[in-house]
Amino acid sequence: MSQEPRMSFLFLFLFLSHGVASHRVPDSRQDLDPLLQKMAEEIINGSYLNALLDLIQFQSSHGWTADLSHRVLAYLNSRNVAFTIPSLQAAMENYLQQRLYQPQKLLEDLRETDAQRFCTAMKCLLEDKKDLLELEDIVLDLGEIRKQALQSPGVNRSLFLITLERCFQVLNSLECVEILGRVLRGSSGSLLQPEIAEKLPRDLREDAFKNLSAVFKDLYDQTSAHSQRALYSWMTGILQMSSNASGEPGLQDDSVSWVSAENLWILGRYMVHLSFEEIAKISPVEIGLFISYDNATKQLDTVYDITPELAQAFLERISSSSFDMRNTSTIHRQGARLWNLPPASTLIFPHRLGLLVCFYDDLDLLDAAVAQVLLHQMIKCSRLRGFQAGVQKLKADLLDIATENQTLNETLGSLSDAVVGLTPTQLESLSPEAVHGAISTLNQVSGWAKSQAIILSAKYLAHEKVPSFYNVSQMGVLLAGLGTQTFHAMDRRDLLQVLRSAVSLHVSDLSPAQKQGVLSKMIETGDAASNIVEIQGAFFKEVSLFDLRREAGFNTTVLKEKELRRSQALFLYELLSTSTRRPEELLSTGQLIKGVTCSRIDAMSADSFRAYFHYFENSLSLLSPYQVNCLAWKYWEVSRSSMPPFLLAVLPAHYLASVPASQCVPFLISLGRSQLDSLVLDSHKKNSVLGKVQQCLNNSIADEYAVDIVGKLLCHLPAAVLHHGVSARAWATALHVLRDCPELSPEQKAAVRLRLLEQSGLPQNWTAETAKDLGPFLMLFSEDELSSVATKFPDILQQTVSKTAGTLPPQGFLRAVFESLRNSREKSPSSAPSPGCHGVTAPSSGDILKLAEANACWAPADLLCMEESTFIRNVELLGAVRGFRPPQLMTLKEKAVQVWDMPSYWKEYHIASLGRIALALNESELEQLDLSSIDTVASLSWQTEWTPGQARSILQGFLEDSGYSIQDLKSFHLLGLGTTLCAMNATEISLIKISEFRAVVARIGTLLCSTHVLAEFKRKAEVVFGDPTEWSSSVLQELGTMAAGLTKEELQMLDKDLMPYFQPSAIKCLPDEIFKELSVEQIAALGPENAAAVTPAQRRRLSMLQLQSLQRALDGANPRAWLDTPPSASPARTPSSSPPPGGPVTWGPWLGCLLVLLPKTV
């Protein structure tokens, strides 16, 4: 922080002290304004909130003059109030802490303020302008107060509750609704619990009701299903009363609906909570009027959680209205032009239907033109929450209609994103001319499989002949289908233009080999350095350290928009610090802060460190644990009295003793806003930190305010606290936080499951809202427990599993999802089952899409009986299932052979689509594959489960099929080979060209190869970067796992200050017999992250002294001080702090820039 922040409430103390310093005023109450008299009385009574509100009210109509301070002081003196400036300051600090750390007291204060003061408080929340309250040389930033109030733990909860309770009595309803909106939008959504609906006013003016309904619509996705239902009931209650009060004929008749066109519009996304009965009663006139609104189209585009049944009910009602379902006069002409749509002879207003179009089933008598228009409107259907299997089936049916009596070549550009449903065979049948003509459609479609992109890219370039900037820039999402060799063959200037164009947005989709193909061509010849400077964004991370070291023209301006690897940042920070005298310029430049070393942090003066700390604080996510540890020690040394509390968790565990009970709340708030797993990596130390947290909490979470305070710390609390310590009152808010926890321990999961059963009852009694709200927690229950949910709410289970991509959910949960599909799937046996498949339930395309990771529950016999067309359409989905076991993968491989013939006939796109299924190929089958393309090899090498024999077969297959020798391999070949590089022997590694190897050192440094292979790569690195004794921190970081190839002699010679710059993966790869040769000083200097990476086997080989050093590193002990004596429970303050030496650390000033009512002063 640039300076120690001052608490704004001390403005009273400051302006009064200013008066004392100026001169004494006679003891008199001469003509002091009554409002200022009230303010002075509140100061005397210790009601500083009231004093502030009186001052704000006074300032709203008066100017502040110098003599007013003296008059207020004189008034206080006339009341015989004996105080000193320090005692007044202490009293105010104590008051502030009570209100800031116990927002319930703030709620009580606001309840007790009189109507005028409360009105002033509400007006402060309502103001838009960044108003400043100026008292001579003191400036109170009310805009900052408002901003922090809406973002502070617990405070916005109090503001929300008090606004509901009192605002509508003192302000007009429109203003109160605006305040509620601001408070709610600043919250996580947990404020809108079901019981809140009971406190909402029911006599709002029409405009205020509409505005508040709009707030609830905006927060729909952050609101639980139970709360949605409660808010829907509140909205419909008011709408029904309004309809009844209107006195229109027939409204008292149950057969006549209160749901008018306008009421539907007011409900917005809440319209999906209407019952089937209510929908059926909607007047045809009203539904026709609603569907004709332009706003209705936008509204229907956002009903992401609508079900097929509800959608059908709305469609039926629309079709019964006076709305002309076959009128074409309002066709969406702009969309028609964009997607090359032909004119339609009949149309059903698909652009008016929003997401209802995703469930349109009146396909009788549709012609091709109408089907094409419908397909165009169905692009938005990917936003639906679930039901994608039905959407894909509808698209397939429409695709058949759209291509009737026409070839795919003729209709390709008018099929919208339904083209992703075309099989590889259909795509291969396309002419290059057709693909070229439809590229403006194809390049926008999301959802292309890798195999499809490969085919279409090849077709497109077959028409273009020579790839250039112009034709490559037209490819959009298909860019990833281009071959690495194609990129490398392009003109360097064309590539540079591609990277500057809009298509560069899709560069992140390229494989490492493709990216290197681009990069290697750009720096192949000519002024390579100038081309490096031109590279922007994430692509810059691919530039090698060697190439950076050749360029001397970097400056902070060109680095602002570039993403950096840590090795790049270390080098560039060191480079630029020699030419830049202003550290703040470096610290504020993009990701350069990643490269700040501890020695540079240590070298900062106390004033400089305080001035620059906010740069570090705003970039915590970019800093390594070692950097954060260095920051903590520096802060402790120079300004421990204002130290951000979360940094204490980084220091050795005994430093937590410096947190007195009175400072628990700021400690919890600060730590709760941090990522504890990134701050504290050692499990034992984390337990110590959590012990302090539990001590502060008294092992309980009493209410929702406590949840607000602990924040993300809730994810780390022991199972016993979650089960017994969280009160029933706090549970709903706690559950809102727990949903976002990255990972809970098995014990925590068991505790949460028990609480859910206590709070929600047995699964067989759950409502749909309960099942939806539990969401990811459904995975905590067994298959038997979920059986009733699978029967009643199969869609909810299937939607839950669809969100688990990339993870391995529990087997019991997957079985329940699988059974939910069996319960709900239509009984439609294959018309002509394959031999041996009678009675076998083979998966359909819809099944595979619905099941996601639960596809792992198919028996091998089921998979073998899959129809060939189903396999072809879904092979990439099946190849992505992580839970498939070897027998299932073997069956799917057999299916691939059955469909595509022997592996020797497989094309690149076949191999690219296999995913994990390829792991079932034996060495002989791998040798049959055509591996002449490095992109084919890359699609295999990203798998990490190959046996050494399989990896060797892939490597050998590429060398033989491509005709390359080891010496011929380019840098992009090395990256495409990926994990198969680990199958190289020492002789082969020695043959790799240094000029190619040095360009991809960082990528090769991510491989977890055997020790002898890493040692060979390390020798290769010595040719590039010199002897290990000459390596810098940036080089060691760049090498990654290759550094694990150091000999014990080389390791012992490394400076201990380099130890934190090993990558953790390298530490894990160091052989046990080598790791034990490290000195105690080197081990102590590892830093927290690398110390946490030490394996149990490595630890077992260490001596007692080495283990003590390792523990110091794990604890976060000062790496610059071998003797680190524990502080007392009451560490001394810095000389500048006002309390006497030995007083406890306080964070009141630091929290001044964090919490409500503590704005910055200028």
N, C-alpha and C positions, 0 to 999 in steps of 0.2 A: 504494500500500500504506500502511496506517495507520502502520506503523513498520517499520524494517528487521528482517526475520525473523532469528531466531537459530537456528543449527544445533543440533538436539537432541543430537547426539553431544557437543557441548560441555558437556553437563550434567556430565561428569567434571571438566572444567576449572572450571566454575562452582562446583560444590560444594567442590572443593579450594581454590579461591581464597577462598571463604567461610571455610574453615577457617583459611587464612593470615591473613585479616583479623581473625579473632576473637582468637586467641592461639596461642602456640607450645606444642606438646606435646612432652614429653621424647622423646628418641630411644629408642623401645622398641617391641617387637612384642607388648605386653601384650594377652593374650586377644583378638586380632582373629579374628573368625570365619573358619574355613578357606575358606569360599566367597569372602569378601572378600579374603583373602590371594591366592586364585587370580585374582580380578579385578585386584588390584594388580600381580601378576606379568604379566598380559596387557597392562596399561598399559605396564609396563617393556619388554615385548617388542614393543610396537606393534600388538598384536592387539586392536584396539578393538571389533570385533564380538564376540569372545569375552568381552571385559570387560562389554559391554552385556548379553549373555545371562546372565553370572554375576550381574550386579546384578539383573536381572529375576527370576532364580530365587531369589535371596536375598530380594527383596521379597515374593515369593509366600508366604513363611512367617514373615517378620520385619517389624517396623516399623522405620522409619528414624528415628534419634534424632540430635540435634545432635552428640554426641560421636563418632559413627561417622565423620564427615568427618575429624575430627582424628586418629582412630586410623589411618584409611587413609593420611593424609598422613604420620603418624609412621612407618608401615610403609615407605613409599617412601623417607623420609629414612634409615631404618635400613639400606636397601639401597644407600645412597650414590648414589642417582640424582640427578644434578644437572640440574635443569630450571628454567626460568622459565615463568611463565604464558604469555607470547607464544610461546615455543618449543613448548610443549605444544599451544597452539592451532594453530600452523602445521602441526605434525606431524599433528594430527587432521584438519585441513582437507585436507591432502595425501592422507591415507588415504581420506577420504570421497570425494574426487574420483576416485580410482582405482576405487573400488567403484561409484560412481554413474555414472561415464562409461564404465566398462568392466565391465558386468555379468557378463562371463565370470569376472572375478576374484572377484566375489561368489559365483558358482557354485563356484569353487575353494575359497573359504573355508568355504562350507557343507559341501563334501565333506570338508574336513579337520577340522571340529569333531568333538568326541567325541560319543558317543550322547546323553549327558545334555543337552549344550548344544543339539544338533540338535533333540532332543525339545522343549526350551524354545522354540526358534524356530518349530517347527511349531505348538505350542500357541498362540503369539502370533497366528499366522495363523488359527487355528481359533476364537479367542474371538469372541463376538458383542458382548459389552458394550464400551462405550467406556471402557475402563479407563485410569486415569491413574496414573502412577508419581510419587509425591510425595517429593521430597528437600528438606525444609524449604521454602524459598521458591522452589524450582525444581520445575516440574511437567513431566513427560514424558508426552505424549499417545500412548499405544500404539495407540489406535484410529485416530489419524490416520496413524501409521506404516503400519498394516495397509492402510488405504484407499489411500494413495499408492503403496504397494508394488504393489498390484494394478492400478494405473493407469499405472505408469511404464514408459517405453520400455525394453525389454530386461530389466527387472528381473522382470516377471512370467514372462518366458521362462525365466530362471534358476530362479525358484521352481517353475515347472512341471516342469522337468527334474530338479531335485533332489528334488522330491516323488516323482516316479516312481522315482528311483534309490534313495532311502534311507528314505522315510517308512514304507513297509510293513514295514520291519525294526524300527522303534522305537515305532510307534503301532499301534493296531488298525486294521484295514482300513477300517472305517466312517469313522473320523476322517480317514484319508488320502483317501478318496474325496470327503469333504466339502471338504477343502482343494483337491483337484484341480478340483472344481466351481467353487469361488470364483475360482481363478486363471483357469480357462478362460472363465468368464463375464465376466471383466474384460478379455479379449483380443478381438481382431477375428475370431478363428476361424483365423488363420494358424498358430497353434500346432499345430493338428491336421493335420499333414502325414502322408502315407501311412506313412512309416517309423515314426511314433510307435506305431502299432498293435503293432509288434514288441516294444516296450518295456513294453507293458501287462501287468500280472500275469495269470497264467492259473489261479491257485489261490485266487481270492478266495472268501470266504464268500458264500453265496447272497444275503444281504441287501445286502452291499457291491457285489456284481456288479449287482444290480438297480438300486441307486442310481447307480452309474457309468454304466450303460446309459441311465438316465433323463437324465443330464447330456448324453450324446451325442445323445439324441433332442431335447433342448432346443436344441442347437447345430446341428441338422441343416442348416438353411438357410444357416448360415455356413460349412459344411464343403464342401470340393471333392468332386466326384464320385469321384475316385480315393481320397480319404480316406474317403468314405462306404463305398466298396467294401472298403477295408482294415478299417475298424471293424466292418463287417458280418461279415467273415471272423473277426475276433476274437470277436465275440459268438456267432456260430454255432458256432465251435470249442468254446467253453465249454458252450454249450447241448447240443451233441452228446455231449460227454464226460459231462455230467450225466445225459443220457438213457441212455447206455450203462452208466453206473455204477449206475443205479437197479435194474438186474437184472430189469426187467420182461420177460416172455416176448415173443420176436419182435423185440426192439429191435436184435439183431444182424443181422436179415434186411434186406437192402437194399430190399425191397419195402415195408417198414414205415417210416413217417416218424418222425423225431425231432421234427417240428413239432407240438407239442401246443397246446392252447388257451392255456395259460399262456405257452408260448414265443412264440406269436404276439403276445401282449400285451406281453411283454418286448421283443420286436423293435420294436414300435411302428412308426414311419414306415419303419424299415429293412426291413419286410416286403416292400416293393416290390422288394427285391433278390433275393428268392427266385426260383429258376429255375422254369420251367414244369413241369419234372419233379418238383421238390420239392412244388409246389402240388398236382400231380395225385396225389401219394402221401399227402397229408394225410388222416388218418382222418375219415370222415364224422361220427363221434361227436365228435371234437375240433373240427372246424370248426363243427359245430352248437352245441357248448358255447361256443366263442369268440363266435359271433355273438349268443349270448344274453346275454353280459356287457354291462352298462351301459357299462363302460369301453371296450369294443370299439367302441361307437358313436362315442365321442369320438375314438378312435384313427383310425377309418376316415374321420372328418371332416377329418383332417389329411394324408391321403396325396395331397398336391397334385401330386406328380410321377408318379403312377401312369399307365401307358399303357393304351390300350383293350384291348390283348391280355392284359395281366396282369389287368386288371379282369374280363375275360371268364373267365379261368381261375379266379379266385376265385369268381365268380358260379356257374360250373358246379359247382364243388366244394360250394358252399353248397346248391345245388339238389339235389345228390345225398345230402345229409345227412338226418338224421332231423328236421331243422328243418322245420316246416310252412310251406311257402312261400305258402300261401293262407289262413293263419289270420288272423283279424281281431281277435282278442281283445285285442291290445296296441296297437291303433292309437293314434297320438299325439294324444290328444283335445284337449290344449291347443292344438296347432297347428291342429287342425281348427276349433276355435272362433275362433282368431285370423283365419284366412283364410276363414271362412264355408264350410268344406268340408262337403259332404253326407255322410251315413253311407255307408260302403262295404260292399258285399256280399262282396267278395273283396279281399284285400290281401296284399302280399308283404313285409310288414314293411319298408317303404321307409325308415323312420326308423332302422332297425337297420343299413342297408347303408352309411351314410355316403356318401362320394363314389363308391362303387361304383354307386350309383343312376344316376349320370350316363351309365353305359354299359349300362343295363338294356335288353335288346332282345327280351324275351319278350312281345311285344305282342299275340299271338294271344288272342282271346277276352276281352281286357280290356274292361270296361265303362266308361262315362263317369266314374262315381264313382271308380274305381281310378285312372284316368288323371289325374283332378284331384288326388288325393292324391300321386301320383308327381310331378306338376308342382310341387306345394308343396315336396316334398323336394328338388327340383332347383334351388332357389334358390341352394344352396351351390355349384353347379357352376361359378360364375364364378371360384371360387378355384383351379380346375385350372390347371396350367401347360401351356397349349396345348390342342389338341383341341376348341376351342370350336365349330368348324364342325360336328363330329359331334354335340355337345351341342345346338346350335341345330336340327339336323335332327330329333333325337329329340324335342325340345320341340314342333316343328311337327307331328310325327306324333301325339304325345299330345294336342296341341291339337285336332287333327281328331277324335280319338276322344272327347275331353271335350265337344265341342260337337255330337256326333251327336244328331240328333232334338231338339235344343234350339237356341234362338236365342242369339246373343251377348249380347243384353240379359239373358237369363235366367242365363247362366253367367259373366258378366264377373267377378264377385267371387270366383269359385272357381278361376280360372285361374292364380293366382300370377304370377310374373314372366314367364311365357310370353306375357303380354299385349303385351310389347314386340315380339313377332313379328307383331302385327296390322298390316295395311297401313293407310295413311291412309283408303282407301276403306272398309275395315271399321270403322275408328274413327268415320268420319263417319256410318255407318249406325246407330250407337248412339243411344239416346234419352237426353235429359238426365236422366231419372229413373234409368236404369240406371247412368249414371256417378255420380250422386249416391249411389246405394245402394252402389256398390262403392268409394267414395272411400277407405275405410279400408284397402283393399288397394292401390289404385292409387297412393296417396301414399307407399307404402313401397318401391315397385319401383325398382331402379336400372337405368340403361341406356336411359331414354327418350331418343329423338331429339328435337331441338328442334321438329320439325314435329309429332310426336305430342303433345308437351306443349301446343302451341298448340291443337290440336284438342280435346283432353280438357279443358283449362281453359275453353275456350269452351262446351263442353257442360255442364260443371259450373256455370258461372255462368248459363247459360241457364235452369237449374232454380232457382238461388238468386235470380235477378233483380237484387238489389242486393248488391254486395260489402260485407261487414261483417267485423269482427274474427273472429267465430265461423266463418264459412264460409271465409274466406281462411286461417285458422289450420289448417284441415283439409287443406289442399292439399299440404303436405309438399314432395316433390321436384317436384311439378307447378307450384310457385310461379313458376318461370321462364317458364311459358307464358302468364301474365297479361300483358295489354297495358299499356304505359306509361300510356296514357290512363286505364285502369281504376284503376291505383294512384293516379293524381293525382285521380281523382274520389271516392276514399274519404274518409270522415270523418277528420279529423286525429287525433282521439283513438283511433280504431280502428287507424290506422297505428302509433301509438305503442305500442299493446298488441301489435300484430303483432311489432314489433321487440323486445319484451320476452319474447315467447313462444318455444316450442321451434321454431316454423317459421322463426325468425330464422337458424337454422343454414344455411338454404338461400338467404339473401340474397346470399351470395357468388356464387351462380349467375346472378344478375341481370346484365343488360347495363348499361353506364354510363347509358344513357337511362332504363332502368327504375329504377335507383337514384336518379337525379336526379328522376324522377317522384315517388318517395316523399319525398325530401328537400325538394323545392320545396314540396310540400303541407304538410309539417310546419312550415316556417318562413314560410309564406305570410301568415298572419295571427296575431294574438294575440301572446303572449309567446314570440317566436321563440327567444330566447336560452335560456329554460328547456328548450325542446324539444331544442336542440342539446346541452345538458348530458346529456340522457337517452340520446343516441345512443351505442351501445357498439361495441367491437371494431373490425373492419376498416371498417365502414360509416362510422365517424367520419372516415376519410380523405377522404370525399366532400364534407365541409363546406368551403365556400370560405373563403379568408383574409378576405375582406370581412365575411362573417357572424361570424367569430371576433372581428374587431376591434370589432364592435358589442356584444359580451358582456363584461362586467366581472366576472362571478361565478365564474370558473374558480378551482379550487384543486387541490392535488396529489391530494386524495382522489378527485375525480371523473375524473381523468386516468389513474389507475392501469391500467385495463383497456382503454384506447383505443389503437388504432394511429394513428400520426401521419405525415403527409407531412413532409418536412424543412422546408418553408416554415411549416407549422403549428407545428412544434416550435421553430423560431427565434423566432416571434412569442410563443408561450406561455411559453418560458423567460424571455424578456425581460420579459414582463408579470408573471410570478410572482416574479421575482427582486426586484422592487421591494417586495413584501410579505412575502417569506420570507427570514429572516435566516440560515437554516441551509442552505447549499449541498447538504449530503448529502440533504436532503429532496427537492430537485429532481432530483439525480443518480440517486436511487433510484426515481423515479416513472415507471413504464411506459417509454415511448419518448421521454420528454422530453429525454433526454441527446443526442438527435439535434440539439438546438437550442443546444448549448453552443458559443459562438464562441471563436476563438483569443484574443481580447482578454480574455475571462473566464479562460481557462486561464493566460494570461500574468500576470493580476492575482493569482493565488493565491500565497500565501507558500509557501516550501519545505515547511514542516511541513504546511500544509493540502493541498498537492498530494500529498505522500506519503500523507496520511491518506485522501484521496479517490480515489487512483489505481485502487483495486480496482473502483470503480464503472465506470470506463472499461474496465478490463481484462475485466470480465465482460460488457461490452456491445460488444465490438469489431465484431461483425457489424452493429451499428446505426450505427457511426461512418463518416463520409466519409473518403476518403484524406487530405483536407486536415486534418480534425480529428486523425487519427492522426499526421500530420506535426507538428502543433503539440504534441501530447503528447510526441513524441520529443524535440523541441527543449527543451521544458520539463524533461523528465527529465534530458536531457544537462546542462542548466544547474544543476539543483539536487541531483542525486543520481546522477551517472553511474556511480559505483562499484556501485550496485545496480540498474542499468538493465536491464529485460528485454531480452535479446539481440536478439529479433526487431525491436525498434524501431530498431536500428542500420541495418537494411536500408532504412528510410524516409529516413534522413539521406543527404546526398551520398555518392557511392560511396567517396570517399577516407577516409571515417570507418571503413570496414571495416578499414583498416590498424590500427585500435586493438584488433583481435581477435588476440591472440597465439595461437600454436599450442596452448598449454596450455589455451586456452579454446574451442577449436574445437567440442568435443562439446556444451557447453551452448548454443553459438551454433546448431549444427545442430538440436538438439532443439527449441529455441525457435522457429526459423524453420520447421522441419518440421511444427509444430503449427498454423502460421498459413496463411492463404490468400495465397500470394505474389503472385498476379495482382491481388489487391486492395491489397496493400501497395505493390507496385512496378508502375507502369503503363507506364513508358518502357522500350522494348525494349533500348536501349543500357545503361541503368542495370541492368536485370535481368541482362544478360550479365555486368556487373561483379560483381553479387551472386553469380551462379552461378559466376563465376571463383573467388571466395573459397570458395564451397562445395566446388568441385573441389579447390582447394588443401588444404582441411581433410581431404578424403577421399583425397588423393593419387590422384585420378582413378580410384578403384576402390571397389567395394562388396564387401568381403572375405567377409562372412558374413551370416547372418540378423540378427545383432545390429546390424550397420551399417544394415540396412534399417529396423529398429526406430527407430534414431536419426534417420535422415533423413526418415522419415515421408512426408508429401506432397511434399517436395522432389524425390522420385524422379520426379514427373511433369514436372519442369522440367530434369532433367539432359540434357546433349547426347546426340545419337544415338551418338556414339563411345563414351561411357561405358556406355550401355545395351547396346551390342553387345559391347564388349570388356572393360568394366570390372566388370561384375556377374559374380561367380563362379558356378560351377555350383551350389555349396552354397547361395548366396543367392537363386538364380533363382526358386524356387517361392514364397518369401516376397515377393520383389519383384513377381512377377506378381500376387499378391494385392492389392498396393497399386496397381499400374498399371491394374487393372480399373476402379478408381474415379476415374481421372483424367478431368476434364471434357473435355479436348481435348489430343491429342498432335499435334505438328507432323508434316508429311509425312516429314521425315527420321527423327524418332523412331519413327514407325509402321514405316518400312522397317527400322530396326534391330531393333525388337521382332519383326517378321515373320521376319527372318533367325535371331534367337535361338530363336524357336519352332520353326523348321525344324530347327535344330541339336539342340534339346532333345527335341522330340516326333517328329522324323522327317517323312517326306513324308505329305501328307494321305491318300493311298491306304492308308497303314498305320495310320491312327488308329483307336483304339477309340471306342466310344460315350462312355466316360468322358472321353477326351481332347477330343472334340468339345464335350461339355458344359462342361468346365472352361475351354476357350478362349473360349466365349461371345462377348462383343463383339469379341474379336480375330479372329474368323472374317472380319470385314469387311476385314481387312488383306490377304486373299488374293484372287487373281484368279479369274475364272470358271472357267478351265481347272483351276486348282489345286483348286477346290472341287467339281469335277464328281463325283469319287468320293464325297465327303461327301454331295452331293445325291442320289446313288444309294443309299448305305447308310443315311444318317440324315436323310431329308427333314424329319422332325418337328423335329429339333434346329435345322436352318436356319430353319424356319418360326417356331419359338418365338423365335429370336434376332431375326428381323426384326419380330416383333410388339412388341418392346420399343423400337423405334426411332421411335415416334410423335413428330412434331414435328421430326425431323431428316431430313437427306438422305444416306442411306448411299451408299457408292460404287456406281457402276453395275455393276461386275463382280460384286459381292456380290449385288445385286438380281437380276441375270441368273441367278446360280447358284440363288437361292431360287426364281425363276420356273421354272427347269428342274427343280428338285426337285419342284415341283407337277406338272409335266407327266409326270415319271417315276412319280409315285404316284397320280395321279388315275385314277378309274375311267373306262374307255372307254364312255361312254354318250351317243352322239350324240343331238341333238335329234330328237324323233319327227317333227316337221314343220318343218324349217328354213325361215327366211324366204328369199325370192328373193335369189339371190346369196350365200347363206350355206352352200351345200353344200361340205363339206370344211373349213369354218372352225371352229376350236375356240373357241367363245364362252365367256366366263367364267360360272361358276355362282355362286350365293350363297356356297357353301362355299369356292370358289376365292378370291373377293374377301376373305372374312374371314381366310383363311390367309395371303394374300400381303401384306396391309397396304401398306407403301410400295412393295413389289415389284409392285403393280398397275400401276406406271408402265411396266412392260415389255409390256403388252398393245398389240398393233398397233391402229390405228384401226379396221381392218376387223373385228377380233375384238370390239371394243367395240360397233360398230354392229350386230353380229349377236346381241348379248345379248338374251335374252328380256325382254319387257316387265316381267314380274313380278319378274325378277331386278333390273332397274334400279330399280323402285319400292322394293324392299326394301333396296337398298344404295346409293341415291343419296348419302346423307350420308357413307358411308364413302368412296365414290369422290370426293366433293367435298373431302375432307380430304387427299387424296394430293398431296404437295407436288411430286412429280417429274413430274407430267403436263406435257407440252409443248403448245403451241398446237394442233397438229393433233388431239391426243387430246381436249383440252378442247372443240374445235369438234365433234368426233364425238359427245361426250357431250351437248353442247347439242342437236345434231340428234336424239339419242335422246330427250331431254326433250320436244322438240316432237312427235316421233312418238308419245310416250306420253300427254302432257298437252294436246296441241293447241298452237295458237299462243300466244305469251307473253301476249297480251291476255286469255286465259282462265285464266291461272295465278292461284292463290290465294296468300295470305300464306305458308301452310305449304309450298307448292311452292317459292317463292322462297327461304325460309329454309333449305331442305334442300340447295340447290345448292352452297354453298361456293365453291370455286375454279372450278367449272363456269360460274358466272355471268360470269366474266371473258371468256368467249367471246361473250357477247351484244354485238352492235354497237349503235351509238347509236340506230338506228331501233327495234331490238328492245327496248332499255331504255325507250324512250318508250312502248312498247305496254303495259308492266307497270302493274299497279294499285299505285301507290306512295302511296296515301292514308294508309296507316298508318306512323307513324314507326318502328315495330318492324320493318316490312318493309324500310324504308330502312336501319335499323341492321344488319340481317343482311347487307346488301350493303356498307355503308360501312366495315366493319372490314377489308375487303380493302385491301391497299396497292398493288396492281398495276394500278389503273385508269389509263387514259390520261386526259389533261385533258378530252377530248371526252366520254368515257364518264362521268366524274365530273360534268360539267356537265349531261349528260342525266338523271342520277339526281337531282341537285338541282332541276332544272327540273321533272322529273316529279313530285316530291313537292309542290312549290309549286302546280302545276296541279291535281293529283289531290286534294290536301287542301283546296284553296281558301284556304290561308294566304298572306298576303303576308310579306315579310321582317319588317315591323314587328310582325307577329302572333306571330312565333316565340317559344316559351317556351324556358327553359333546357334542358329535356329534349329539345326538338326539335334544338337546337344540338348536343347530344351524340349524338343519333341520326344526324345528318347526317355526323358524323365527318369522314373525309378529304375528303368532297365539299365541305366548307366552303372548302377550298383553291381550289375552282372559282369562288368568289364574286369579283365585281369590287369596286373601291373604293366605288362608290356603294352597292352592296348591303350591304357591311360597315358603312358609316356608318348604315344604317337599322336595324341590330340594336339592340334596346332595351338600354340600359345596365343596367337592373334585372335583365335576364335574362343578359346577358353576364357580369356580375361574379360570378354564382353558379358559373360553369363555366370561369373563367380557367385554372385548373390543367390541366384536361383539354384545352382548346384549345391550351395551351402544349406539348402533346406532339406536335402535328401538324408535319410537315415540309413546310410550304408554301413557295411561291416567295418571294423576298425582298420583292417589292412587296406581297404579301398579308400577310406578317408585319408589314411596316411599317404597314399599315392597322389590323391588330389591336393593334399597339403604341399607335397613336393612340387607339384605343378604351380601352386600359388606362390611358392618362393621365387620362381622365375619371374613372376609378375611384380611382386611386392617386396622382394629382397629377403634377407635373412630374418627369421622371427625376432631376433633382438632389435631389428629396426622397425618392427610393426608399430603402427599407431593405433589409437582407439578405433578410428574409422575402419582401418584394415581388419582388425580383429572382429569387429562387428560384421563387416562385409563377408568374411569367410564362413560364418555360420558353423555348421557341423564339421567343416573341414579342419577347424582349429582343434578338433578332438584327435587329429592325426599327429599332433606334436609329440615328440619323444619326451621322456622324463627330463633329459638334460635341457632341452629347449624350454620346457614348461618351467623348470626351476629358474631359468635365466630371465623370465618375463618380469618386468617391473610390477610390483603389487598393485600399483595404480591402474594397471590395465585389466585387472581381474574382473571388474564389473562390466567390461565391454565384451566378454564372451557372451554369446547367446546362450540362453538356458538349455536349448537343444544340444549345444556343444558340450556343456557340462555333463549332461546325461550320457552322452556318447563316449566320454573319456573312460578308458579301461580302468578298472578298479586299481590295478597295480601301478598305473601311471598317476592316477588322482592322488594316491596316498603319498606321493613324493612332493606334493605342494608344501610349502613352509607354513607355519602357523600364521605368519603375517599375510601371506597370500590368501589363505582361507578366510581370515578375518576381513579381508578387503573384497571378498566376492560380491558383497551387496545382498540385500534381502532376496531379490528375484533369483539370482544364481544359487544362493545358498539353499533356497527352497527346491531347486532342481536336483540337488544331490540325491542319488538313489540310495536305498537301504544297503545294497551291496557295497557301494563306495563308502558309506558311513562305517560299515563294519570293519573296514581295513584301516581306519584312522586311529591314531594314538589318543590318549586322554587330552593332551594339550591341543591337538588338532580339533578334537570334538568341542573343546571349550571355545576355540576360535570360530568354529562353524556356528555354535550357538550365539556367539556375539553377532555374527553376520545376520543370522535369522532374526535376532532381536532388534536389529536396526541400530546397533551400537555405533558410536561415532567412529567412522573409518580412519579419521585423522588423529585419533587419540587412543593410544594403546591402553592407557589407564583411564578407565571411565567409571568413577566412583558414583554409586547411586545417590541421587539427591534426597534431601529430607522430604518429609511429607509436605513441608511448607517451604518451597524453594525461594531463594532470595529474588527480589525484583532488581531490575536495572536501576542505576542511580537516579534516572530521570523520573521514576515512578513515585507517586506521592505517598502511598502507605509506607510504613516503616519496613526496614529489611526483615526478611523472614515472613512477611505477609503472604497470603495465598495468591496464586495466579488468578487474575480476573479477566473476563472478556467483555465487560460492559461496553467499553469503547469500540471493540471490534464488532460487536453485535449492533452497534449503532449504525453501521452501514448495511446491516443485514435485515433488521426487523422493523416492524411497524412503529411509527411515531419517532423514528430515529433518522430523519433525513440528513443528507450531507449539508454542511454549511459552507458557504463560500465567502 
